Amino acid sequence: MSEHRARRSRTRARDTGPPRTGADEKAVLRGFLDYLRNAVADKVTGAPEPDVRTGGVPSGTSLLGLLRHLACVERFYFLGEDVGHWPATMRPSATDTVDSVLADYRKTVERANQVIDACPDLTLPAPRAARPGPAPSMRWALVHMIEETGRHAGHADILREQIDGSTGR
């Protein structure tokens, strides 16, 4: 067995199925969002420097950049924070580390979940920074974050496999 294949077989994680959630709409939406959030965070956990910040595709997308970006999107849609320049959210700074970006992401998710949990009706507007037009509903924000996080979870799967052969959710 080649060294690469042996390394890949050692790092293959057991795949997990979709989450079991509560019965109401908010519990189902939040359950799937949390499932995807954890998948992305797990892909970054333990990824080595400098690979975690090195672009694995021509666009320059990196694992650390994906996690930074997702924290910014969470803050935008659930905490009403403005984002100055979206492309910059994908680029880790020189001082960002796996631990610091993971901690920021987890803290942001915790704060976002408090806002989601406090929302009594998913038709109500989600928090929003000052901008023209009406704010989207909390339902829309949740569905969009599931789509956004799921899309980037797929990117993270590929980037992490390129780094060290690690696969699985």
N, CA, C and O of each residue as an XYZ file, in Angstrom:
676
protein
N       0.855     -1.182      0.000
C       0.000      0.000      0.000
C       0.892      1.234      0.000
O       1.844      1.316      0.776
N       0.591      2.179     -0.856
C       1.397      3.395     -0.934
C       1.257      4.195      0.360
O       0.279      4.056      1.096
N       2.264      5.037      0.617
C       2.222      5.865      1.824
C       1.017      6.789      1.818
O       0.365      6.974      2.846
N       0.714      7.376      0.649
C      -0.441      8.286      0.549
C      -1.740      7.537      0.837
O      -2.588      8.031      1.581
N      -1.902      6.343      0.250
C      -3.132      5.574      0.481
C      -3.221      5.159      1.948
O      -4.310      5.190      2.521
N      -2.121      4.778      2.563
C      -2.129      4.408      3.983
C      -2.519      5.604      4.835
O      -3.303      5.469      5.774
N      -1.976      6.780      4.513
C      -2.318      7.988      5.260
C      -3.799      8.307      5.097
O      -4.468      8.669      6.065
N      -4.314      8.174      3.875
C      -5.727      8.452      3.624
C      -6.620      7.497      4.387
O      -7.645      7.919      4.923
N      -6.267      6.230      4.454
C      -7.128      5.280      5.164
C      -7.111      5.546      6.665
O      -8.096      5.266      7.348
N      -6.022      6.076      7.185
C      -5.947      6.408      8.615
C      -6.775      7.636      8.958
O      -7.239      7.775     10.090
N      -6.963      8.528      7.991
C      -7.634      9.786      8.288
C      -9.096      9.806      7.848
O      -9.765     10.833      7.963
N      -9.592      8.683      7.349
C     -10.990      8.636      6.911
C     -11.887      8.593      8.146
O     -11.863      7.636      8.921
N     -12.665      9.636      8.306
C     -13.584      9.725      9.443
C     -14.870      8.984      9.115
O     -15.245      8.840      7.951
N     -15.524      8.525     10.143
C     -16.829      7.902      9.951
C     -17.810      8.987      9.541
O     -17.889     10.043     10.169
N     -18.547      8.715      8.490
C     -19.502      9.691      8.002
C     -20.735      9.684      8.905
O     -21.134      8.638      9.416
N     -21.320     10.838      9.092
C     -22.515     10.946      9.929
C     -23.699     11.341      9.066
O     -23.558     12.095      8.104
N     -24.850     10.831      9.416
C     -26.062     11.143      8.686
C     -26.660     12.449      9.143
O     -26.112     13.122     10.016
N     -27.789     12.810      8.553
C     -28.450     14.059      8.928
C     -28.887     14.043     10.390
O     -29.102     12.980     10.972
N     -29.014     15.222     10.971
C     -29.346     15.288     12.398
C     -30.795     14.901     12.672
O     -31.672     15.056     11.822
N     -31.018     14.406     13.851
C     -32.383     14.223     14.357
C     -32.712     15.532     15.061
O     -31.962     15.986     15.925
N     -33.821     16.126     14.692
C     -34.149     17.446     15.227
C     -35.504     17.401     15.903
O     -36.194     16.382     15.892
N     -35.867     18.521     16.489
C     -37.194     18.675     17.048
C     -38.232     18.697     15.936
O     -37.890     18.670     14.753
N     -39.483     18.745     16.317
C     -40.568     18.638     15.345
C     -40.963     19.965     14.700
O     -41.480     19.971     13.583
N     -40.729     21.091     15.384
C     -41.208     22.345     14.794
C     -40.205     22.887     13.773
O     -39.044     22.480     13.735
N     -40.684     23.802     12.963
C     -39.892     24.317     11.847
C     -38.566     24.923     12.305
O     -37.526     24.648     11.708
N     -38.589     25.729     13.337
C     -37.361     26.376     13.789
C     -36.344     25.347     14.264
O     -35.151     25.484     13.991
N     -36.803     24.319     14.971
C     -35.887     23.283     15.460
C     -35.264     22.510     14.290
O     -34.081     22.171     14.334
N     -36.042     22.236     13.263
C     -35.519     21.529     12.099
C     -34.489     22.392     11.378
O     -33.398     21.919     11.060
N     -34.826     23.641     11.122
C     -33.897     24.533     10.426
C     -32.622     24.747     11.219
O     -31.526     24.659     10.665
N     -32.747     25.025     12.496
C     -31.560     25.240     13.313
C     -30.757     23.952     13.461
O     -29.527     23.994     13.483
N     -31.429     22.814     13.562
C     -30.719     21.537     13.664
C     -29.836     21.273     12.458
O     -28.686     20.857     12.602
N     -30.377     21.516     11.260
C     -29.572     21.318     10.052
C     -28.469     22.361      9.938
O     -27.362     22.045      9.502
N     -28.756     23.599     10.325
C     -27.719     24.626     10.288
C     -26.592     24.278     11.263
O     -25.420     24.378     10.901
N     -26.920     23.878     12.477
C     -25.885     23.497     13.445
C     -25.057     22.309     12.952
O     -23.844     22.267     13.155
N     -25.705     21.358     12.312
C     -25.025     20.191     11.748
C     -23.970     20.636     10.729
O     -22.839     20.151     10.748
N     -24.344     21.555      9.848
C     -23.404     22.055      8.846
C     -22.324     22.924      9.468
O     -21.161     22.855      9.069
N     -22.700     23.742     10.444
C     -21.711     24.572     11.136
C     -20.631     23.688     11.759
O     -19.439     23.966     11.633
N     -21.057     22.634     12.423
C     -20.096     21.718     13.052
C     -19.221     21.027     12.016
O     -18.029     20.825     12.248
N     -19.801     20.663     10.873
C     -19.022     20.017      9.812
C     -17.898     20.926      9.327
O     -16.766     20.478      9.147
N     -18.211     22.203      9.117
C     -17.186     23.146      8.643
C     -16.116     23.356      9.721
O     -14.922     23.334      9.422
N     -16.536     23.555     10.951
C     -15.566     23.751     12.041
C     -14.670     22.522     12.196
O     -13.471     22.659     12.437
N     -15.238     21.333     12.060
C     -14.442     20.103     12.176
C     -13.410     19.989     11.067
O     -12.331     19.438     11.284
N     -13.723     20.500      9.887
C     -12.759     20.456      8.779
C     -11.553     21.344      9.040
O     -10.451     21.050      8.576
N     -11.752     22.420      9.776
C     -10.650     23.337     10.073
C      -9.846     22.843     11.274
O      -8.633     23.042     11.338
N     -10.517     22.204     12.217
C      -9.865     21.716     13.428
C      -8.722     20.766     13.073
O      -8.913     19.781     12.360
N      -7.547     21.080     13.579
C      -6.389     20.219     13.377
C      -5.706     20.354     12.030
O      -4.725     19.659     11.768
N      -6.195     21.221     11.181
C      -5.535     21.419      9.885
C      -4.201     22.124     10.125
O      -4.144     23.083     10.894
N      -3.140     21.668      9.486
C      -1.812     22.220      9.757
C      -1.561     23.560      9.077
O      -2.114     23.859      8.018
N      -0.708     24.359      9.719
C      -0.177     25.582      9.119
C       0.957     25.165      8.193
O       1.630     24.179      8.493
N       1.198     25.824      7.139
C       0.474     26.955      6.576
C      -0.667     26.513      5.656
O      -1.356     27.349      5.073
N      -0.865     25.187      5.526
C      -1.853     24.671      4.571
C      -3.256     25.205      4.819
O      -4.006     25.432      3.869
N      -3.625     25.410      6.091
C      -4.967     25.855      6.438
C      -5.281     27.245      5.875
O      -6.447     27.589      5.678
N      -4.254     28.027      5.622
C      -4.455     29.387      5.088
C      -4.034     29.522      3.631
O      -4.165     30.596      3.043
N      -3.539     28.458      3.055
C      -3.080     28.479      1.668
C      -4.236     28.110      0.749
O      -4.939     27.127      0.981
N      -4.420     28.895     -0.277
C      -5.477     28.608     -1.243
C      -5.245     27.271     -1.918
O      -4.147     26.990     -2.399
N      -6.278     26.452     -1.953
C      -6.169     25.137     -2.564
C      -6.725     25.076     -3.971
O      -6.672     24.035     -4.627
N      -7.260     26.195     -4.431
C      -7.841     26.303     -5.777
C      -7.410     27.648     -6.367
O      -6.971     28.532     -5.633
N      -7.532     27.806     -7.679
C      -7.063     29.052     -8.302
C      -7.660     30.334     -7.713
O      -7.019     31.384     -7.764
N      -8.873     30.269     -7.156
C      -9.467     31.484     -6.581
C      -8.765     31.914     -5.293
O      -8.967     33.035     -4.827
N      -7.949     31.043     -4.719
C      -7.260     31.371     -3.474
C      -8.025     30.965     -2.226
O      -7.583     31.264     -1.116
N      -9.154     30.295     -2.376
C      -9.966     29.888     -1.236
C      -9.197     28.927     -0.345
O      -8.608     27.954     -0.817
N      -9.213     29.218      0.960
C      -8.540     28.377      1.949
C      -9.527     27.977      3.046
O     -10.586     28.585      3.198
N      -9.163     26.953      3.800
C     -10.020     26.525      4.919
C     -10.234     27.655      5.915
O     -11.366     27.923      6.317
N      -9.159     28.317      6.312
C      -9.273     29.391      7.298
C     -10.097     30.552      6.743
O     -10.876     31.168      7.470
N      -9.923     30.847      5.459
C     -10.709     31.902      4.828
C     -12.193     31.571      4.791
O     -13.030     32.446      5.016
N     -12.528     30.306      4.507
C     -13.935     29.900      4.501
C     -14.568     30.109      5.871
O     -15.686     30.615      5.969
N     -13.861     29.724      6.924
C     -14.428     29.853      8.264
C     -14.575     31.324      8.662
O     -15.573     31.700      9.276
N     -13.594     32.152      8.319
C     -13.706     33.599      8.580
C     -14.925     34.172      7.867
O     -15.698     34.939      8.440
N     -15.077     33.780      6.597
C     -16.196     34.268      5.794
C     -17.530     33.863      6.424
O     -18.434     34.689      6.547
N     -17.653     32.606      6.819
C     -18.917     32.145      7.398
C     -19.234     32.880      8.698
O     -20.403     33.150      8.974
N     -18.232     33.209      9.498
C     -18.480     33.987     10.721
C     -19.034     35.364     10.349
O     -19.949     35.859     11.006
N     -18.493     35.977      9.312
C     -18.983     37.291      8.869
C     -20.414     37.199      8.354
O     -21.229     38.078      8.634
N     -20.728     36.152      7.609
C     -22.085     35.996      7.081
C     -23.075     35.793      8.233
O     -24.172     36.350      8.215
N     -22.687     35.000      9.227
C     -23.544     34.793     10.410
C     -23.807     36.126     11.116
O     -24.939     36.431     11.490
N     -22.742     36.911     11.290
C     -22.907     38.211     11.968
C     -23.797     39.142     11.152
O     -24.589     39.896     11.716
N     -23.670     39.092      9.838
C     -24.473     39.947      8.965
C     -25.957     39.588      9.061
O     -26.793     40.466      9.274
N     -26.285     38.316      8.907
C     -27.701     37.917      8.845
C     -28.377     37.752     10.193
O     -29.586     37.961     10.294
N     -27.646     37.385     11.228
C     -28.299     37.135     12.514
C     -28.005     38.186     13.577
O     -28.755     38.319     14.544
N     -26.915     38.936     13.403
C     -26.562     39.927     14.415
C     -26.674     41.350     13.884
O     -26.478     42.304     14.637
N     -26.984     41.506     12.615
C     -27.186     42.830     12.039
C     -25.915     43.639     11.878
O     -25.975     44.866     11.801
N     -24.761     42.980     11.825
C     -23.491     43.695     11.656
C     -23.216     43.899     10.174
O     -23.469     43.016      9.356
N     -22.699     45.065      9.842
C     -22.381     45.367      8.456
C     -21.036     44.742      8.092
O     -20.168     44.565      8.946
N     -20.883     44.419      6.841
C     -19.623     43.895      6.314
C     -19.126     44.912      5.304
O     -19.816     45.228      4.334
N     -17.939     45.417      5.533
C     -17.421     46.457      4.660
C     -17.101     45.973      3.257
O     -17.495     46.610      2.280
N     -16.398     44.865      3.141
C     -15.927     44.393      1.844
C     -15.961     42.867      1.849
O     -15.072     42.227      2.412
N     -16.986     42.282      1.223
C     -17.191     40.825      1.272
C     -15.977     40.027      0.814
O     -15.637     39.056      1.489
N     -15.294     40.361     -0.287
C     -14.147     39.541     -0.677
C     -13.063     39.448      0.407
O     -12.379     38.430      0.517
N     -12.910     40.501      1.197
C     -11.894     40.485      2.256
C     -12.223     39.473      3.347
O     -11.327     39.031      4.066
N     -13.493     39.100      3.480
C     -13.861     38.139      4.529
C     -13.297     36.751      4.245
O     -13.227     35.920      5.151
N     -12.899     36.488      3.015
C     -12.368     35.174      2.623
C     -10.859     35.051      2.823
O     -10.282     33.990      2.586
N     -10.232     36.121      3.253
C      -8.770     36.113      3.365
C      -8.342     36.199      4.832
O      -8.593     37.209      5.490
N      -7.700     35.153      5.348
C      -7.222     35.232      6.731
C      -6.093     36.249      6.861
O      -5.287     36.426      5.947
N      -6.052     36.909      8.007
C      -4.968     37.858      8.261
C      -3.732     37.086      8.718
O      -3.803     35.898      9.032
N      -2.614     37.778      8.748
C      -1.362     37.152      9.184
C      -1.436     36.702     10.637
O      -0.745     35.762     11.031
N      -2.268     37.364     11.435
C      -2.365     37.014     12.860
C      -3.450     35.969     13.159
O      -3.514     35.453     14.275
N      -4.298     35.655     12.176
C      -5.322     34.630     12.388
C      -4.666     33.270     12.571
O      -3.713     32.926     11.871
N      -5.181     32.512     13.508
C      -4.748     31.135     13.712
C      -5.979     30.238     13.657
O      -7.109     30.722     13.719
N      -5.760     28.954     13.543
C      -6.883     28.023     13.568
C      -7.683     28.234     14.853
O      -8.909     28.336     14.818
N      -6.986     28.299     15.978
C      -7.684     28.449     17.261
C      -8.452     29.758     17.353
O      -9.581     29.773     17.844
N      -7.864     30.857     16.891
C      -8.546     32.155     17.021
C      -9.758     32.250     16.096
O     -10.793     32.789     16.490
N      -9.644     31.736     14.876
C     -10.762     31.795     13.937
C     -11.870     30.835     14.373
O     -13.051     31.166     14.272
N     -11.497     29.648     14.856
C     -12.505     28.716     15.380
C     -13.234     29.316     16.575
O     -14.458     29.216     16.668
N     -12.499     29.935     17.484
C     -13.127     30.538     18.670
C     -14.084     31.647     18.260
O     -15.186     31.746     18.801
N     -13.673     32.486     17.303
C     -14.546     33.556     16.825
C     -15.795     32.973     16.167
O     -16.904     33.454     16.400
N     -15.619     31.956     15.360
C     -16.765     31.332     14.685
C     -17.733     30.745     15.712
O     -18.942     30.964     15.629
N     -17.207     30.013     16.662
C     -18.076     29.395     17.673
C     -18.800     30.442     18.520
O     -19.972     30.265     18.854
N     -18.117     31.520     18.867
C     -18.754     32.592     19.635
C     -19.848     33.259     18.798
O     -20.927     33.566     19.305
N     -19.564     33.476     17.530
C     -20.549     34.082     16.635
C     -21.770     33.181     16.495
O     -22.901     33.666     16.539
N     -21.560     31.893     16.329
C     -22.664     30.934     16.221
C     -23.489     30.920     17.501
O     -24.718     30.866     17.449
N     -22.829     30.966     18.631
C     -23.553     30.997     19.909
C     -24.447     32.235     20.005
O     -25.608     32.143     20.404
N     -23.894     33.390     19.634
C     -24.685     34.628     19.654
C     -25.820     34.569     18.642
O     -26.935     35.000     18.937
N     -25.548     34.038     17.448
C     -26.587     33.918     16.422
C     -27.704     32.996     16.909
O     -28.882     33.285     16.695
N     -27.348     31.899     17.554
C     -28.364     30.974     18.059
C     -29.235     31.620     19.133
O     -30.421     31.306     19.236
N     -28.671     32.502     19.919
C     -29.476     33.222     20.908
C     -30.525     34.090     20.206
O     -31.670     34.165     20.650
N     -30.133     34.737     19.121
C     -31.066     35.568     18.356
C     -32.138     34.692     17.707
O     -33.323     35.022     17.750
N     -31.726     33.592     17.115
C     -32.674     32.672     16.466
C     -33.665     32.137     17.505
O     -34.875     32.136     17.278
N     -33.144     31.685     18.636
C     -34.005     31.113     19.676
C     -34.995     32.131     20.226
O     -36.112     31.772     20.598
N     -34.596     33.389     20.279
C     -35.460     34.435     20.831
C     -36.536     34.890     19.837
O     -37.466     35.601     20.218
N     -36.418     34.490     18.588
C     -37.382     34.926     17.565
C     -38.668     34.104     17.709
O     -38.644     32.887     17.526
N     -39.791     34.758     18.037
C     -41.032     34.014     18.277
C     -41.770     33.596     17.006
O     -42.671     32.758     17.054
N     -41.386     34.181     15.869
C     -42.126     33.924     14.634
C     -41.155     34.091     13.461
O     -40.579     35.164     13.280
N     -40.974     33.047     12.676
C     -39.997     33.079     11.589
C     -40.371     34.028     10.454
O     -39.561     34.263      9.557
N     -41.569     34.570     10.479
C     -41.936     35.568      9.465
C     -41.426     36.960      9.829
O     -41.448     37.869      8.999
N     -40.970     37.125     11.061
C     -40.437     38.424     11.488
C     -39.100     38.689     10.818
O     -38.398     37.751     10.441
N     -38.738     39.968     10.664
C     -37.459     40.274     10.020
C     -36.274     39.871     10.890
O     -36.297     39.984     12.116
N     -35.245     39.401     10.207
C     -33.976     39.122     10.883
C     -33.287     40.455     11.158
O     -33.575     41.442     10.481
N     -32.378     40.508     12.142
C     -31.632     41.747     12.382
C     -30.898     42.161     11.105
O     -30.477     41.319     10.311
N     -30.757     43.463     10.928
C     -30.126     43.928      9.708
C     -29.402     45.240      9.926
O     -29.910     46.155     10.573
N     -28.203     45.308      9.372
C     -27.472     46.576      9.358
C     -28.234     47.546      8.458
O     -28.995     47.125      7.587
N     -28.031     48.819      8.669
C     -28.732     49.834      7.872
C     -28.396     49.669      6.395
O     -27.235     49.747      5.992
N     -29.415     49.445      5.612
C     -29.301     49.345      4.159
C     -30.674     49.552      3.565
O     -31.678     49.429      4.266
N     -30.734     49.863      2.291
C     -32.043     50.095      1.674
C     -32.851     48.797      1.582
O     -32.293     47.703      1.487
N     -34.145     48.944      1.612
C     -35.038     47.810      1.440
C     -35.328     47.093      2.744
O     -34.636     47.285      3.744
N     -36.357     46.267      2.718
C     -36.739     45.552      3.930
C     -35.765     44.422      4.266
O     -35.127     43.853      3.380
N     -35.663     44.114      5.538
C     -34.836     42.992      5.990
C     -35.531     41.688      5.620
O     -36.761     41.631      5.604
N     -34.770     40.646      5.324
C     -35.395     39.358      5.048
C     -36.003     38.779      6.331
O     -35.644     39.177      7.439
N     -36.915     37.847      6.159
C     -37.501     37.196      7.331
C     -36.461     36.286      7.982
O     -35.472     35.905      7.356
N     -36.699     35.950      9.232
C     -35.818     35.018      9.924
C     -35.826     33.661      9.206
O     -34.795     32.992      9.144
N     -36.958     33.261      8.676
C     -37.027     31.999      7.913
C     -36.063     32.051      6.728
O     -35.281     31.127      6.504
N     -36.137     33.160      5.968
C     -35.250     33.306      4.814
C     -33.786     33.276      5.256
O     -32.963     32.609      4.630
N     -33.462     33.995      6.328
C     -32.078     34.031      6.811
C     -31.597     32.633      7.203
O     -30.465     32.261      6.894
N     -32.439     31.863      7.876
C     -32.062     30.493      8.263
C     -31.833     29.613      7.030
O     -30.830     28.904      6.945
N     -32.766     29.662      6.081
C     -32.618     28.838      4.878
C     -31.380     29.271      4.096
O     -30.633     28.430      3.598
N     -31.165     30.572      3.988
C     -29.978     31.053      3.277
C     -28.703     30.584      3.982
O     -27.755     30.174      3.312
N     -28.659     30.634      5.297
C     -27.455     30.203      6.016
C     -27.231     28.703      5.877
O     -26.086     28.253      5.859
N     -28.296     27.927      5.779
C     -28.137     26.490      5.521
C     -27.499     26.301      4.147
O     -26.567     25.511      3.994
N     -28.001     27.024      3.155
C     -27.441     26.938      1.800
C     -25.992     27.404      1.781
O     -25.128     26.724      1.228
N     -25.723     28.550      2.378
C     -24.368     29.126      2.378
C     -23.384     28.212      3.101
O     -22.289     27.955      2.601
N     -23.767     27.731      4.259
C     -22.873     26.885      5.057
C     -22.686     25.532      4.378
O     -21.578     24.996      4.364
N     -23.760     24.975      3.815
C     -23.650     23.703      3.116
C     -22.732     23.792      1.902
O     -21.923     22.898      1.651
N     -22.869     24.867      1.167
C     -22.018     25.087     -0.009
C     -20.554     25.145      0.396
O     -19.698     24.518     -0.228
N     -20.277     25.910      1.456
C     -18.892     26.038      1.891
C     -18.400     24.794      2.629
O     -17.195     24.547      2.675
N     -19.299     24.015      3.201
C     -18.892     22.731      3.802
C     -18.344     21.811      2.710
O     -17.366     21.097      2.927
N     -18.976     21.831      1.542
C     -18.463     21.046      0.423
C     -17.089     21.522     -0.029
O     -16.211     20.715     -0.335
N     -16.912     22.834     -0.067
C     -15.585     23.375     -0.402
C     -14.563     22.923      0.638
O     -13.455     22.512      0.294
N     -14.943     23.002      1.900
C     -14.026     22.618      2.983
C     -13.658     21.136      2.897
O     -12.513     20.767      3.161
N     -14.617     20.285      2.530
C     -14.326     18.856      2.354
C     -13.182     18.662      1.359
O     -12.232     17.922      1.615
N     -13.295     19.341      0.229
C     -12.291     19.185     -0.824
C     -10.948     19.763     -0.384
O      -9.908     19.133     -0.572
N     -10.970     20.963      0.202
C      -9.716     21.592      0.631
C      -9.003     20.753      1.683
O      -7.783     20.595      1.621
N      -9.741     20.214      2.643
C      -9.097     19.410      3.695
C      -8.555     18.105      3.110
O      -7.472     17.666      3.498
N      -9.269     17.491      2.207
C      -8.756     16.266      1.596
C      -7.467     16.555      0.819
O      -6.550     15.733      0.817
N      -7.391     17.716      0.162
C      -6.165     18.087     -0.546
C      -4.997     18.263      0.419
O      -3.855     17.956      0.079
N      -5.283     18.755      1.617
C      -4.226     19.024      2.597
C      -3.632     17.736      3.150
O      -2.419     17.532      3.093
N      -4.486     16.867      3.685
C      -3.946     15.684      4.374
C      -4.723     14.391      4.143
O      -4.503     13.395      4.832
N      -5.638     14.414      3.161
C      -6.377     13.199      2.854
C      -7.560     12.935      3.766
O      -8.242     11.923      3.607
N      -7.819     13.819      4.718
C      -8.913     13.628      5.662
C     -10.245     13.758      4.937
O     -10.459     14.708      4.185
N     -11.144     12.793      5.169
C     -12.468     12.815      4.552
C     -13.530     12.507      5.597
O     -13.202     12.141      6.726
N     -14.773     12.647      5.238
C     -15.892     12.336      6.128
C     -16.384     13.562      6.860
O     -15.705     14.586      6.936
N     -17.606     13.428      7.408
C     -18.188     14.527      8.159
C     -17.916     14.327      9.631
O     -18.324     15.149     10.451
